[in-house]
Amino acid sequence: MQHKAKKFSTRAKAVTSAALLAAVGAGVAGAVSASADTPAAAPAAAPAAVKDKATTTTTHLTVDAATDAARAALDAARKEGQRVSVAVVDRNGNTLVTLRGDGAGPQSYESAVKKAYTAVSWNAPTSDLVKRLQNAPTLKDIPGTLFLAGGAPVAYGNAPVAGIGVAGAPSGDLDEKFAQAGVAAISNGR
C-alpha cells in the first residue's frame, strides 16, 4: 500500500502557521512575565569583620602525619605478632585515620577510636587516666571515652593536637606501647 502525500491548501497552511506563531508567542510572553515577577536578588551582605582579639589560631595534625602514625603503630604490633586496630583523632576528637589490622577483633576498631579520643581529651596516656578512676569513678561515664590502656596523646608544645588509640592486643600495656610507636614516628619527623 502506497501513501500519497496530500497537499495542504493555502487556508490550512495559514491556520497552521498562525497556531504555531501563537504558541511560540505565548511561550515567550510567559517567560518574560515569569522573570518580571521574580524579585531581583538582594546584594550579598559583606561578612562582618572580627577583631583580632576575638579569634584564636590552633595547630592540627596533618592527615599525612596521622597516617604515618597509624601505620607505625600497626607495623609495631605486626612485628610482635599482634592483631590490632589503630585510630588517630584530631585535637577535637574527630577521627582522621583508622586502620583495622588483618585479623583484628571486631571490638578493636571502636575501642581504638575511643582510646584515642580519651587520650587527646585529657592530654594524657590512657594508662595514667585509668589510675584516676580510683578517685573519680564517674569519669568512665563520659560519652565516647574508654579508660583502658592503649591511648597516647600527641602534643605540639604543651597543647594536644591528636590522640592515637590502639586496641586488640592481649593487654593494654601492649596496646599503649604500639600507640607510643605511632607518636614516636611523627615526633621523629617520619
GUSE-952517 format. One record per residue (C-alpha): x, y, z; residue number from 1; residue in three letters. Coordinates in nm, 2 decimals. Example, Ala and Ser with C-alpha at 12.3 -4.5 7.8 and 13.67 -1.06 7.14 Angstrom:
2
<site xx="1.23" yy="-0.45" zz="0.78" seq="1" type="ALA"/>
<site xx="1.37" yy="-0.11" zz="0.71" seq="2" type="SER"/>
***
This chain:
190
<site xx="0.00" yy="0.00" zz="0.00" seq="1" type="MET"/>
<site xx="0.14" yy="0.32" zz="-0.11" seq="2" type="GLN"/>
<site xx="0.07" yy="0.65" zz="0.06" seq="3" type="HIS"/>
<site xx="0.05" yy="0.97" zz="-0.13" seq="4" type="LYS"/>
<site xx="0.13" yy="1.29" zz="0.04" seq="5" type="ALA"/>
<site xx="-0.16" yy="1.53" zz="0.03" seq="6" type="LYS"/>
<site xx="-0.10" yy="1.89" zz="-0.05" seq="7" type="LYS"/>
<site xx="-0.22" yy="2.13" zz="0.21" seq="8" type="PHE"/>
<site xx="-0.45" yy="2.40" zz="0.10" seq="9" type="SER"/>
<site xx="-0.34" yy="2.76" zz="0.14" seq="10" type="THR"/>
<site xx="-0.60" yy="2.80" zz="0.41" seq="11" type="ARG"/>
<site xx="-0.46" yy="2.50" zz="0.61" seq="12" type="ALA"/>
<site xx="-0.11" yy="2.64" zz="0.58" seq="13" type="LYS"/>
<site xx="-0.22" yy="2.98" zz="0.71" seq="14" type="ALA"/>
<site xx="-0.41" yy="2.83" zz="1.00" seq="15" type="VAL"/>
<site xx="-0.12" yy="2.60" zz="1.10" seq="16" type="THR"/>
<site xx="0.13" yy="2.89" zz="1.07" seq="17" type="SER"/>
<site xx="-0.09" yy="3.12" zz="1.29" seq="18" type="ALA"/>
<site xx="-0.13" yy="2.85" zz="1.55" seq="19" type="ALA"/>
<site xx="0.25" yy="2.79" zz="1.56" seq="20" type="LEU"/>
<site xx="0.32" yy="3.16" zz="1.59" seq="21" type="LEU"/>
<site xx="0.06" yy="3.20" zz="1.87" seq="22" type="ALA"/>
<site xx="0.22" yy="2.91" zz="2.07" seq="23" type="ALA"/>
<site xx="0.57" yy="3.05" zz="2.04" seq="24" type="VAL"/>
<site xx="0.45" yy="3.39" zz="2.13" seq="25" type="GLY"/>
<site xx="0.27" yy="3.26" zz="2.44" seq="26" type="ALA"/>
<site xx="0.58" yy="3.08" zz="2.55" seq="27" type="GLY"/>
<site xx="0.80" yy="3.40" zz="2.51" seq="28" type="VAL"/>
<site xx="0.54" yy="3.61" zz="2.69" seq="29" type="ALA"/>
<site xx="0.51" yy="3.36" zz="2.97" seq="30" type="GLY"/>
<site xx="0.89" yy="3.35" zz="3.02" seq="31" type="ALA"/>
<site xx="0.91" yy="3.73" zz="3.02" seq="32" type="VAL"/>
<site xx="0.62" yy="3.75" zz="3.26" seq="33" type="SER"/>
<site xx="0.77" yy="3.49" zz="3.49" seq="34" type="ALA"/>
<site xx="1.10" yy="3.67" zz="3.51" seq="35" type="SER"/>
<site xx="0.93" yy="4.00" zz="3.57" seq="36" type="ALA"/>
<site xx="0.75" yy="3.86" zz="3.87" seq="37" type="ASP"/>
<site xx="1.07" yy="3.73" zz="4.03" seq="38" type="THR"/>
<site xx="1.22" yy="3.99" zz="4.26" seq="39" type="PRO"/>
<site xx="1.58" yy="4.09" zz="4.20" seq="40" type="ALA"/>
<site xx="1.83" yy="3.91" zz="4.42" seq="41" type="ALA"/>
<site xx="1.95" yy="4.13" zz="4.70" seq="42" type="ALA"/>
<site xx="2.32" yy="4.21" zz="4.71" seq="43" type="PRO"/>
<site xx="2.51" yy="3.98" zz="4.94" seq="44" type="ALA"/>
<site xx="2.60" yy="4.13" zz="5.27" seq="45" type="ALA"/>
<site xx="2.96" yy="4.18" zz="5.34" seq="46" type="ALA"/>
<site xx="3.10" yy="3.95" zz="5.61" seq="47" type="PRO"/>
<site xx="3.13" yy="4.11" zz="5.95" seq="48" type="ALA"/>
<site xx="3.48" yy="4.20" zz="6.04" seq="49" type="ALA"/>
<site xx="3.60" yy="4.03" zz="6.36" seq="50" type="VAL"/>
<site xx="3.87" yy="4.20" zz="6.57" seq="51" type="LYS"/>
<site xx="4.19" yy="4.01" zz="6.63" seq="52" type="ASP"/>
<site xx="4.13" yy="3.96" zz="7.00" seq="53" type="LYS"/>
<site xx="3.81" yy="3.77" zz="6.92" seq="54" type="ALA"/>
<site xx="3.98" yy="3.48" zz="6.74" seq="55" type="THR"/>
<site xx="4.24" yy="3.22" zz="6.80" seq="56" type="THR"/>
<site xx="4.47" yy="3.00" zz="6.59" seq="57" type="THR"/>
<site xx="4.51" yy="2.63" zz="6.66" seq="58" type="THR"/>
<site xx="4.75" yy="2.37" zz="6.54" seq="59" type="THR"/>
<site xx="4.63" yy="2.05" zz="6.39" seq="60" type="HIS"/>
<site xx="4.80" yy="1.73" zz="6.29" seq="61" type="LEU"/>
<site xx="4.80" yy="1.68" zz="5.91" seq="62" type="THR"/>
<site xx="4.64" yy="1.38" zz="5.75" seq="63" type="VAL"/>
<site xx="4.98" yy="1.26" zz="5.63" seq="64" type="ASP"/>
<site xx="5.13" yy="1.27" zz="5.98" seq="65" type="ALA"/>
<site xx="4.82" yy="1.09" zz="6.12" seq="66" type="ALA"/>
<site xx="4.86" yy="0.82" zz="5.85" seq="67" type="THR"/>
<site xx="5.23" yy="0.78" zz="5.93" seq="68" type="ASP"/>
<site xx="5.15" yy="0.75" zz="6.30" seq="69" type="ALA"/>
<site xx="4.88" yy="0.49" zz="6.24" seq="70" type="ALA"/>
<site xx="5.10" yy="0.29" zz="6.00" seq="71" type="ARG"/>
<site xx="5.39" yy="0.30" zz="6.25" seq="72" type="ALA"/>
<site xx="5.16" yy="0.17" zz="6.54" seq="73" type="ALA"/>
<site xx="5.02" yy="-0.10" zz="6.32" seq="74" type="LEU"/>
<site xx="5.37" yy="-0.21" zz="6.20" seq="75" type="ASP"/>
<site xx="5.50" yy="-0.22" zz="6.56" seq="76" type="ALA"/>
<site xx="5.21" yy="-0.45" zz="6.65" seq="77" type="ALA"/>
<site xx="5.27" yy="-0.67" zz="6.35" seq="78" type="ARG"/>
<site xx="5.64" yy="-0.71" zz="6.44" seq="79" type="LYS"/>
<site xx="5.52" yy="-0.86" zz="6.77" seq="80" type="GLU"/>
<site xx="5.26" yy="-1.08" zz="6.60" seq="81" type="GLY"/>
<site xx="4.96" yy="-0.88" zz="6.74" seq="82" type="GLN"/>
<site xx="4.64" yy="-0.81" zz="6.55" seq="83" type="ARG"/>
<site xx="4.51" yy="-0.47" zz="6.64" seq="84" type="VAL"/>
<site xx="4.32" yy="-0.17" zz="6.52" seq="85" type="SER"/>
<site xx="4.46" yy="0.18" zz="6.53" seq="86" type="VAL"/>
<site xx="4.28" yy="0.51" zz="6.53" seq="87" type="ALA"/>
<site xx="4.41" yy="0.87" zz="6.51" seq="88" type="VAL"/>
<site xx="4.18" yy="1.16" zz="6.61" seq="89" type="VAL"/>
<site xx="4.25" yy="1.53" zz="6.58" seq="90" type="ASP"/>
<site xx="4.26" yy="1.78" zz="6.87" seq="91" type="ARG"/>
<site xx="3.88" yy="1.80" zz="6.86" seq="92" type="ASN"/>
<site xx="3.83" yy="1.42" zz="6.88" seq="93" type="GLY"/>
<site xx="3.73" yy="1.38" zz="6.51" seq="94" type="ASN"/>
<site xx="3.87" yy="1.07" zz="6.35" seq="95" type="THR"/>
<site xx="4.14" yy="1.13" zz="6.10" seq="96" type="LEU"/>
<site xx="4.26" yy="0.78" zz="6.02" seq="97" type="VAL"/>
<site xx="4.16" yy="0.43" zz="6.13" seq="98" type="THR"/>
<site xx="4.34" yy="0.11" zz="6.03" seq="99" type="LEU"/>
<site xx="4.20" yy="-0.23" zz="6.12" seq="100" type="ARG"/>
<site xx="4.48" yy="-0.48" zz="6.10" seq="101" type="GLY"/>
<site xx="4.44" yy="-0.82" zz="5.94" seq="102" type="ASP"/>
<site xx="4.27" yy="-1.05" zz="6.19" seq="103" type="GLY"/>
<site xx="4.19" yy="-0.78" zz="6.45" seq="104" type="ALA"/>
<site xx="3.88" yy="-0.85" zz="6.66" seq="105" type="GLY"/>
<site xx="3.56" yy="-0.67" zz="6.57" seq="106" type="PRO"/>
<site xx="3.56" yy="-0.48" zz="6.91" seq="107" type="GLN"/>
<site xx="3.90" yy="-0.34" zz="6.85" seq="108" type="SER"/>
<site xx="3.80" yy="-0.08" zz="6.59" seq="109" type="TYR"/>
<site xx="3.56" yy="0.11" zz="6.82" seq="110" type="GLU"/>
<site xx="3.79" yy="0.07" zz="7.12" seq="111" type="SER"/>
<site xx="4.08" yy="0.22" zz="6.93" seq="112" type="ALA"/>
<site xx="3.88" yy="0.53" zz="6.84" seq="113" type="VAL"/>
<site xx="3.76" yy="0.57" zz="7.20" seq="114" type="LYS"/>
<site xx="4.11" yy="0.53" zz="7.34" seq="115" type="LYS"/>
<site xx="4.24" yy="0.79" zz="7.10" seq="116" type="ALA"/>
<site xx="3.96" yy="1.03" zz="7.19" seq="117" type="TYR"/>
<site xx="4.02" yy="0.98" zz="7.56" seq="118" type="THR"/>
<site xx="4.39" yy="1.04" zz="7.53" seq="119" type="ALA"/>
<site xx="4.35" yy="1.37" zz="7.34" seq="120" type="VAL"/>
<site xx="4.07" yy="1.49" zz="7.57" seq="121" type="SER"/>
<site xx="4.29" yy="1.47" zz="7.88" seq="122" type="TRP"/>
<site xx="4.63" yy="1.51" zz="7.70" seq="123" type="ASN"/>
<site xx="4.75" yy="1.20" zz="7.89" seq="124" type="ALA"/>
<site xx="4.81" yy="0.84" zz="7.82" seq="125" type="PRO"/>
<site xx="4.50" yy="0.64" zz="7.89" seq="126" type="THR"/>
<site xx="4.70" yy="0.41" zz="8.13" seq="127" type="SER"/>
<site xx="4.75" yy="0.72" zz="8.35" seq="128" type="ASP"/>
<site xx="4.38" yy="0.80" zz="8.33" seq="129" type="LEU"/>
<site xx="4.28" yy="0.45" zz="8.45" seq="130" type="VAL"/>
<site xx="4.45" yy="0.54" zz="8.78" seq="131" type="LYS"/>
<site xx="4.24" yy="0.85" zz="8.81" seq="132" type="ARG"/>
<site xx="3.92" yy="0.63" zz="8.81" seq="133" type="LEU"/>
<site xx="4.01" yy="0.52" zz="9.17" seq="134" type="GLN"/>
<site xx="3.94" yy="0.88" zz="9.29" seq="135" type="ASN"/>
<site xx="3.68" yy="0.97" zz="9.03" seq="136" type="ALA"/>
<site xx="3.49" yy="0.66" zz="8.91" seq="137" type="PRO"/>
<site xx="3.23" yy="0.86" zz="8.72" seq="138" type="THR"/>
<site xx="3.49" yy="0.97" zz="8.46" seq="139" type="LEU"/>
<site xx="3.42" yy="0.65" zz="8.28" seq="140" type="LYS"/>
<site xx="3.06" yy="0.77" zz="8.22" seq="141" type="ASP"/>
<site xx="3.16" yy="1.04" zz="7.99" seq="142" type="ILE"/>
<site xx="3.03" yy="0.96" zz="7.64" seq="143" type="PRO"/>
<site xx="3.29" yy="0.84" zz="7.38" seq="144" type="GLY"/>
<site xx="3.56" yy="0.77" zz="7.63" seq="145" type="THR"/>
<site xx="3.73" yy="0.44" zz="7.72" seq="146" type="LEU"/>
<site xx="3.95" yy="0.43" zz="8.03" seq="147" type="PHE"/>
<site xx="4.18" yy="0.14" zz="7.93" seq="148" type="LEU"/>
<site xx="4.55" yy="0.15" zz="7.85" seq="149" type="ALA"/>
<site xx="4.62" yy="0.19" zz="7.48" seq="150" type="GLY"/>
<site xx="4.57" yy="0.56" zz="7.41" seq="151" type="GLY"/>
<site xx="4.85" yy="0.81" zz="7.37" seq="152" type="ALA"/>
<site xx="4.83" yy="1.19" zz="7.32" seq="153" type="PRO"/>
<site xx="5.02" yy="1.38" zz="7.05" seq="154" type="VAL"/>
<site xx="5.12" yy="1.73" zz="7.17" seq="155" type="ALA"/>
<site xx="5.27" yy="2.03" zz="7.00" seq="156" type="TYR"/>
<site xx="5.43" yy="2.23" zz="7.26" seq="157" type="GLY"/>
<site xx="5.21" yy="2.16" zz="7.56" seq="158" type="ASN"/>
<site xx="4.89" yy="2.15" zz="7.37" seq="159" type="ALA"/>
<site xx="4.73" yy="1.83" zz="7.25" seq="160" type="PRO"/>
<site xx="4.69" yy="1.81" zz="6.87" seq="161" type="VAL"/>
<site xx="4.59" yy="1.45" zz="6.83" seq="162" type="ALA"/>
<site xx="4.54" yy="1.11" zz="7.01" seq="163" type="GLY"/>
<site xx="4.64" yy="0.77" zz="6.89" seq="164" type="ILE"/>
<site xx="4.45" yy="0.47" zz="7.01" seq="165" type="GLY"/>
<site xx="4.53" yy="0.10" zz="6.97" seq="166" type="VAL"/>
<site xx="4.32" yy="-0.19" zz="7.07" seq="167" type="ALA"/>
<site xx="4.32" yy="-0.57" zz="7.02" seq="168" type="GLY"/>
<site xx="4.65" yy="-0.69" zz="7.18" seq="169" type="ALA"/>
<site xx="4.61" yy="-0.92" zz="7.48" seq="170" type="PRO"/>
<site xx="4.70" yy="-0.64" zz="7.72" seq="171" type="SER"/>
<site xx="4.65" yy="-0.26" zz="7.74" seq="172" type="GLY"/>
<site xx="5.03" yy="-0.23" zz="7.81" seq="173" type="ASP"/>
<site xx="5.10" yy="-0.37" zz="7.46" seq="174" type="LEU"/>
<site xx="4.83" yy="-0.15" zz="7.30" seq="175" type="ASP"/>
<site xx="4.99" yy="0.16" zz="7.46" seq="176" type="GLU"/>
<site xx="5.34" yy="0.05" zz="7.35" seq="177" type="LYS"/>
<site xx="5.21" yy="0.04" zz="6.99" seq="178" type="PHE"/>
<site xx="5.04" yy="0.38" zz="7.03" seq="179" type="ALA"/>
<site xx="5.36" yy="0.53" zz="7.16" seq="180" type="GLN"/>
<site xx="5.54" yy="0.39" zz="6.85" seq="181" type="ALA"/>
<site xx="5.30" yy="0.60" zz="6.64" seq="182" type="GLY"/>
<site xx="5.37" yy="0.91" zz="6.85" seq="183" type="VAL"/>
<site xx="5.75" yy="0.84" zz="6.81" seq="184" type="ALA"/>
<site xx="5.72" yy="0.81" zz="6.44" seq="185" type="ALA"/>
<site xx="5.58" yy="1.16" zz="6.39" seq="186" type="ILE"/>
<site xx="5.78" yy="1.31" zz="6.67" seq="187" type="SER"/>
<site xx="6.09" yy="1.20" zz="6.49" seq="188" type="ASN"/>
<site xx="5.98" yy="1.36" zz="6.16" seq="189" type="GLY"/>
<site xx="5.90" yy="1.03" zz="5.98" seq="190" type="ARG"/>
***
